[in-house]
């Protein structure tokens, strides 16, 4: 049996982990970030040791989209 495990973080989550308080989340402390990193490191090591780990790929962090205002040009 195989599983795909996906971690998702919103922009507010990323901001909180970077130490920025948001309306949705309080800012993470350096200790909280370190604890999360240690946990995910141990978890990945366990998966590698058991032969279950296949691959890991990080995606780019979310970037707030630019606000665009539609315009109409020409006669169409």
ChimeraX commands (.cxc) that place a marker at each C-alpha (Angstrom):
marker #1 position 0.00,0.00,0.00 radius 0.5
marker #1 position 1.30,3.46,-0.88 radius 0.5
marker #1 position 0.33,6.84,0.46 radius 0.5
marker #1 position 0.89,10.38,-0.64 radius 0.5
marker #1 position 1.25,12.83,2.19 radius 0.5
marker #1 position 0.80,16.46,1.30 radius 0.5
marker #1 position 1.43,19.35,3.62 radius 0.5
marker #1 position -0.40,22.56,2.86 radius 0.5
marker #1 position 0.24,25.99,4.31 radius 0.5
marker #1 position -1.63,29.16,3.45 radius 0.5
marker #1 position 0.09,32.52,3.07 radius 0.5
marker #1 position -1.05,33.35,6.62 radius 0.5
marker #1 position 0.59,30.11,7.86 radius 0.5
marker #1 position 3.84,30.92,6.04 radius 0.5
marker #1 position 3.81,34.46,7.46 radius 0.5
marker #1 position 3.22,33.12,11.00 radius 0.5
marker #1 position 6.09,30.63,10.63 radius 0.5
marker #1 position 8.29,33.52,9.46 radius 0.5
marker #1 position 7.51,35.40,12.67 radius 0.5
marker #1 position 4.77,37.70,11.38 radius 0.5
marker #1 position 1.56,37.86,13.36 radius 0.5
marker #1 position -1.54,37.76,11.18 radius 0.5
marker #1 position -5.27,38.00,11.80 radius 0.5
marker #1 position -5.46,34.23,11.37 radius 0.5
marker #1 position -2.39,33.11,13.33 radius 0.5
marker #1 position -0.02,34.37,16.00 radius 0.5
marker #1 position 3.65,34.60,15.04 radius 0.5
marker #1 position 5.64,31.43,15.64 radius 0.5
marker #1 position 8.58,31.61,18.00 radius 0.5
marker #1 position 12.01,30.39,16.86 radius 0.5
marker #1 position 11.55,27.46,19.28 radius 0.5
marker #1 position 8.28,26.45,17.60 radius 0.5
marker #1 position 9.91,26.55,14.17 radius 0.5
marker #1 position 12.84,24.48,15.47 radius 0.5
marker #1 position 10.45,21.95,17.06 radius 0.5
marker #1 position 8.54,21.54,13.80 radius 0.5
marker #1 position 11.79,21.08,11.87 radius 0.5
marker #1 position 13.05,18.46,14.33 radius 0.5
marker #1 position 9.73,16.57,14.15 radius 0.5
marker #1 position 9.60,16.51,10.36 radius 0.5
marker #1 position 13.27,15.51,10.25 radius 0.5
marker #1 position 12.66,12.55,12.59 radius 0.5
marker #1 position 9.53,11.55,10.69 radius 0.5
marker #1 position 11.32,11.61,7.33 radius 0.5
marker #1 position 14.22,9.60,8.78 radius 0.5
marker #1 position 11.77,6.95,10.06 radius 0.5
marker #1 position 10.16,6.68,6.62 radius 0.5
marker #1 position 13.59,6.38,4.95 radius 0.5
marker #1 position 14.76,3.72,7.43 radius 0.5
marker #1 position 11.59,1.66,6.96 radius 0.5
marker #1 position 11.90,1.81,3.16 radius 0.5
marker #1 position 8.61,3.67,2.79 radius 0.5
marker #1 position 10.05,7.01,1.72 radius 0.5
marker #1 position 9.96,7.60,-2.03 radius 0.5
marker #1 position 10.44,11.30,-2.72 radius 0.5
marker #1 position 9.97,14.78,-1.36 radius 0.5
marker #1 position 9.62,17.98,-3.29 radius 0.5
marker #1 position 8.96,21.44,-2.01 radius 0.5
marker #1 position 6.90,23.85,-4.00 radius 0.5
marker #1 position 7.46,27.58,-4.09 radius 0.5
marker #1 position 5.98,29.50,-1.21 radius 0.5
marker #1 position 2.69,31.19,-2.02 radius 0.5
marker #1 position 3.04,34.70,-3.30 radius 0.5
marker #1 position 0.18,37.15,-2.97 radius 0.5
marker #1 position -1.26,37.76,-6.40 radius 0.5
marker #1 position -1.13,41.21,-7.86 radius 0.5
marker #1 position -4.48,42.94,-8.02 radius 0.5
marker #1 position -5.35,43.51,-11.64 radius 0.5
marker #1 position -8.06,45.77,-12.91 radius 0.5
marker #1 position -9.59,44.65,-16.20 radius 0.5
marker #1 position -9.53,47.27,-18.90 radius 0.5
marker #1 position -11.20,47.42,-22.25 radius 0.5
marker #1 position -9.40,48.72,-25.29 radius 0.5
marker #1 position -10.43,49.01,-28.89 radius 0.5
marker #1 position -13.93,48.69,-30.27 radius 0.5
marker #1 position -14.46,45.04,-29.40 radius 0.5
marker link #1:1,2 radius 0.2
marker link #1:2,3 radius 0.2
marker link #1:3,4 radius 0.2
marker link #1:4,5 radius 0.2
marker link #1:5,6 radius 0.2
marker link #1:6,7 radius 0.2
marker link #1:7,8 radius 0.2
marker link #1:8,9 radius 0.2
marker link #1:9,10 radius 0.2
marker link #1:10,11 radius 0.2
marker link #1:11,12 radius 0.2
marker link #1:12,13 radius 0.2
marker link #1:13,14 radius 0.2
marker link #1:14,15 radius 0.2
marker link #1:15,16 radius 0.2
marker link #1:16,17 radius 0.2
marker link #1:17,18 radius 0.2
marker link #1:18,19 radius 0.2
marker link #1:19,20 radius 0.2
marker link #1:20,21 radius 0.2
marker link #1:21,22 radius 0.2
marker link #1:22,23 radius 0.2
marker link #1:23,24 radius 0.2
marker link #1:24,25 radius 0.2
marker link #1:25,26 radius 0.2
marker link #1:26,27 radius 0.2
marker link #1:27,28 radius 0.2
marker link #1:28,29 radius 0.2
marker link #1:29,30 radius 0.2
marker link #1:30,31 radius 0.2
marker link #1:31,32 radius 0.2
marker link #1:32,33 radius 0.2
marker link #1:33,34 radius 0.2
marker link #1:34,35 radius 0.2
marker link #1:35,36 radius 0.2
marker link #1:36,37 radius 0.2
marker link #1:37,38 radius 0.2
marker link #1:38,39 radius 0.2
marker link #1:39,40 radius 0.2
marker link #1:40,41 radius 0.2
marker link #1:41,42 radius 0.2
marker link #1:42,43 radius 0.2
marker link #1:43,44 radius 0.2
marker link #1:44,45 radius 0.2
marker link #1:45,46 radius 0.2
marker link #1:46,47 radius 0.2
marker link #1:47,48 radius 0.2
marker link #1:48,49 radius 0.2
marker link #1:49,50 radius 0.2
marker link #1:50,51 radius 0.2
marker link #1:51,52 radius 0.2
marker link #1:52,53 radius 0.2
marker link #1:53,54 radius 0.2
marker link #1:54,55 radius 0.2
marker link #1:55,56 radius 0.2
marker link #1:56,57 radius 0.2
marker link #1:57,58 radius 0.2
marker link #1:58,59 radius 0.2
marker link #1:59,60 radius 0.2
marker link #1:60,61 radius 0.2
marker link #1:61,62 radius 0.2
marker link #1:62,63 radius 0.2
marker link #1:63,64 radius 0.2
marker link #1:64,65 radius 0.2
marker link #1:65,66 radius 0.2
marker link #1:66,67 radius 0.2
marker link #1:67,68 radius 0.2
marker link #1:68,69 radius 0.2
marker link #1:69,70 radius 0.2
marker link #1:70,71 radius 0.2
marker link #1:71,72 radius 0.2
marker link #1:72,73 radius 0.2
marker link #1:73,74 radius 0.2
marker link #1:74,75 radius 0.2
marker link #1:75,76 radius 0.2
view
